[in-house]
């Protein structure tokens, strides 16, 4: 019997327990042995509230979780593992997957220990960088030299890259990265959590008091870059035309207080619900309550939305999605969602009206969206594709997309 392939995955994002589920699913295949190396104690503020994670070691057949002491408890750009050599000696991985940006120091710590304890291991890394290699943008000469060294080290030590969307491919190629690049996101959607549930839908619609309303929903940071200001403005205007619509905002952010003030001025307190920060495990429950999901991301001077997971989470629940044409979104969703021009409130309003008035249209997008989400962005589909990617990397036999061929995750570009 062949020994299972040992895969070591390094990521601070995997301190969130629900994000570990994708790798637990891969570990169910006895041909793979999964080892997650994550910070033991971590203070996370990604979603507007401080959440503390303090995890214990887990060993469950082919799934292993190693919480490691780190030099920083909250800065994902600068932390290092305080001691990792013992784990690498024990694991002796065949493949290492580093889910960190190009300018993250931990890359180079992993390369060192790989050389010492797993010299034959292959390395792939994940990038969501769509704005050029860091050294290309550095104005400080010292930073430019350091970032240049870091980038050359990544090119030398990695065997392939995984990225969110085609803009990230362009970014890596601009830095002369010549190795295979695959288009697959890093977290994905757990379809066992994000699935349609009639009982939960009724329970949460009743909980927020919108049982008889058409609920327009959003989950995530309540910020301008996510287009929440546009969504609220459009809703306020449409609320005068449609008495049966309601707005559900799941999350927190710097727009929360201004939105509450606008809602109060317009006497819409009984038609708008803002949950504030909630645990990730609660998100699918609130999404189930929605009749449509809206994401209005806008490109900002120092930020673009390279892969909004919330859209494909909503699609997995079979909620029809309306989204802007910002950055990666049109590529990510293709024709499975209704796309509007980013920042164009008139366009957003007309699309929402279409969904309010046309149930058949909503249903068609719900069906297309769920199919695309399951095939490309849910754990089952991603796991199947990841196995094919791993096989190519381990055997140095890469399969590339042909010119004008439709998007296939397991084919390199």
N, C-alpha and C positions, 0 to 999 in steps of 0.2 A: 504494500500500500504506500502511495506517495505521501510524503509529509505535507502538511498544510503550508501554504505560502504565508509567511509572517509579515504583516504590514504594520508599521509604526506610524501613527498619525499624530502630529504635533499642532495644537491649536488652542489659543486662549478662549475662542468662541465656544468650545465644547464644554466649558464649565456649566453651561445651561443644559440641564438633564435631558430636555426634550430633543435637543440637537444631537444627542448621542444615539438616538434611536436608529438613525440611518446605518450606523456602523454595527449596531447590535443585529440588525437585519442581515447585513453581509456576513456576520459571524455565524449565522445559522447554517450557512454553507460550510461544511466541514473541510472544504478545500482551502479555507482561509482562516488565519488566526489573527485577530485584530487586537492591537495594543494602542490605547489612547493615552498620550502623555499631555497632561493639562496642569495649569496652576492649581495648587491645593486650595489656597485661600485667595479669593478674588473679589474686589469691589467694583461692581459693574454699574455704569451710569448711562449705558447706550440709549435707553428708552425714556430718559428724563427723570428717573428716580434711582436712588441708590439701592442696589440689591447686593447682598453679600452671599457668596458661595463658599462653602467650606466642605469639601467632599472627602469621602473615604475610599480606600482602595477596593476595587471590585475584581473578582475572578470568577467567571461563569462560563465553564467549558472553553469555547474558543474566543470569548470576549474578555478583555482585561483592561481595567481603568487604573491608571497610575497618577494620582494627584501629587504634584511635585512642588517643593518649596521654591519660591522665585525671589529674584532681587527686587522686584517691584510688585505691589499688590493691586495696581490699577492702571498702569501705563503699558498698554499693549505694544507700543512702539519701541520700548526700551528694556523690557524685562528679559532676564536670562534665568535658566534653571540653576539653582545653587549647586546641585549635584545630580548628574544624570549618567555618569559613567557606569555605575553599578547596574542600572536598568538596561543600558545598551549591552553590557556584557551578558546579562541574563537573556534578553530578548534575541539578540543577534538577528535583526530584521533583514528580510530579503528585499523589502521595498519600504522607503520612507516617503511619506506624504506631508509636506510642510504647508500648512494653510496660513500663510502670513505674507504680507506685502514685501516688495523688493528691498525696502529700506529698513526692515526689521532686523535687529541684531541677532535674534535667536537663530536665523538661518546659519550663521557662520559658526555658532556653537555646535549645531547639529552636524555640519560638515566635518568639523574636527573630530567629533566622537565617532562619526561614521568611518573616517579613515583609520581610527585606532581600533575599533571593535567590530565593524561590519564593512570591511573594505570592498566586498563584492556587491553590496546593496545598491539598488537603483534608487534615484531620487526624483520625485516630481514635486512641483510646487504650484500653489494656487495664487492667481493674481486677479484683483479687481481694478487694476490700474488702467485708466483710459485717458490719462493726460500726459503721457510721456514718462520716460525713465527719470527718477529723481535727480540724478546728476545733471541731466540736460537742462533742468529748470533752476538749479542752484546758482544763486548770485554770489554767495560767500565762497571764496576760493578754497578755503579749508573744507567746507562741506562738500564742495564739488569733487575734491580729490577723494574724500572718504566715500562718498556715494559712488563714485566711479569705481573704486576698488571693490566695493560691495557688489556692484552690478557685474563686474568681470568675474567675481567669485561665483556668483549665481550661474552665469553662463557656463562656466567651467565645470561646476559640480552637479548640475541638474541634467536629467535625461529627457524631460518633457515638462510641459506646463498645462494647467487647466485654468480657464478663464471664464468670466461671466458672459461676455458678448463680443461681437466682432471688433468693437472699438478697442477692446483690451488687446486683441491680436495685433492691431495696427500699432498700438503703443509698444508692445514687446518687440515687434519687428523693427520699429524705429531705432531701437537700441541694439540692433543686429543680433537678436536672438534667433538662431537658425534651426533650433530643434523643434520637434513636433509640438503643436498646440491643439488642445481639445477644448470644445465649448461645452462645459458642464459646470453648473454652479456647485457650491461647496456644502450647503446645508440641506436644501430640498424640503419637501413637504411630507410629513408623516400622514399618509392617507387613512391610517387607523384613527387618528384624532380629527383630521380635517375631512369630514365626510358628511353627507346630508343626514339629518336626524330630525324627524318630524316632531318627536316628543320634546327635544331640546329647543327646537324652533318655537313651539307654542309656549314653553316655560319661560324663555327669555323675552319673548315679545310681551308676555304678561308682566314679567318682572320690571320692564322699563315702561310699561303702560301704553304700549303701541299696538295692541292686539289687532285693531281694525285699521291700521295705517299702512301706507306704502312706505317702507323704510329705506331711505337712502343712507348707505353706511360707509364708514372709513375706519381703518385701524392703523395706528402708528403714531409718529411724532406729530403734534399739532404745531406745524411750522409752515412758513411761507414757501420753503423749497419743495414741500410736498403738495403745494397748491391748496392747502386747507382754507386759506383766506378766500380764494376764488369759489370754492365749494360752498362756503357759508354765505357769501354774497349772493350767489345764484339761488341757493335754497330760500333765503329771505325773500327774494323777488318772486320765486315760484310759489311760495306759501300763500301769497295773496290770490293766486290763480287756482291752486289746488288745495282744498281744505283737508284732503285725505293723506297728505304726505307728511313724513316726519324725518328728522335727521338724527342719526346715531353716530357719535364720534367716540371711538374707543382708543384712549391713550391720553397723553399729557404733553405739554410743551409750552413755549413762550406765548402762543396765541390763545391759550385757554381763557385767561382773564378777559382779554379784549372780546373774544367770541361771546362769553357770558354777558358782557355789557351790551353787545349788539343784540343778543337774543332778548334781553330784558327790555331794551328800548322798543323793540318791535313786538313785544307782548307774545313771544313764542316759547315761553318756558315750558308749556305743556306739549310742545311738539319737537323739542330738541333735548337729547340726552347726551351728556358728556361723562364718561365713566371715570376719567382720570387714569392713572397708571393701574394696570392689571397684570397678573401673572400670565406668562405665555400660554400656560395650559388652559386659560379661560378664553383665549382669542377665538377658537373655533365655535364656542357656544354663542358668542355675540354675532359672529359671522353668519351662523345658521338663522339668526333672527332677521337678517337683511333681505330685501327684495332686489337690490342692486348694490354693487360696490363701486366706489369712485376713487381713483387716484389721479391727482392733477399735478404730478411732479413738474418742476420747472428747472431749467438749467441756470445755475447761479455762477458768479465769477470764479468761485473756488470749489464748486461741487456739481457733480452730475449724478443722476440715479443710474448706476451701472447694472443693478438687478434687484428690483423691488419684489421681495418674496411674497408680500401680502396679496398681490394680484393673483398669483397661482395658488395661494392658499384658499382664497375665495372661490376660485374656479374649481378646485378639488371638492368643495362643498356644493358645487353646482349653482353658485350665485353668479348671475351675469355681470360682467365687468365693463366699466367705462374707464378709460385711461387716456392720459395725454400722449402726445407723440414725442415726448422728451427722451433724449439719449437712447438707452437700450430698449425701451418699452415696446416700440413697434416691432422690433426683431423678436423680442421675448414672446409677445402675444400673437403676432402675425394677424390672421383674420379671425381669431377666436374671441376677440373683444372689440367693442366699439371705441374707436380712437378719435380724439378731438385735438385741436391745436392748443399746445401748451400756453397757458396764460390768457386764452381767449374765452372770456366768460360768456359771450353770446353763443359761441360754438358749443361750449359745455352745456349751456341751458337748453339748446335745441336737441342735443343728444339725450339729455335726461328726460325731456318731454316725450321723445320717441319711445323711451323705455316705459314711462308712466302710462302712455296711451296704447301701447302695442304689446300685449302679452305674448303673442306668437314670436315677435322679434326677441323678446327677453328669453323665451324658452330656447330659441335656436342658438343664441349665444351661450346660454347655460350648458347646452349639450356639447357644443364645439369646445368651449372652454374646459370643461371637465375632461374631455378626451385628450386635449393637448397637455393639460397639466399632468394627467396620469402617465402619459407616454414619455414625457421629458423631464418633469420636475418633481414627481413624487418618488418616494423611496424605492418602490418596486422597480419602476422603469429605470431610475438612475442606477440602481444596483446592477441590473443586467448590463447596462451600458458601461459602467465602471469596470466590470469584470473583463469586458472586451478590451478596454483601454489598458488595463493592467497586463493582460496577456501580450499585447503588442510591445509594451515597454519592457517587460521581462525578457522577451525573445528578440528584441531589436528588429521586429518585423512590423513596420507601420503601414497602415492603410489610410490613404489620403482621399479627401473629397475630390471629385472630378469637377471640372469647370461647369458652373451653373447648376450643380447638383443641389437638391434640397438638403436642408440642415439635418445632419445625423450626428448625434453626440459622440459615437465611438469612432468616428473618422476624423483624422487629423487635418489641420490646415497649415 
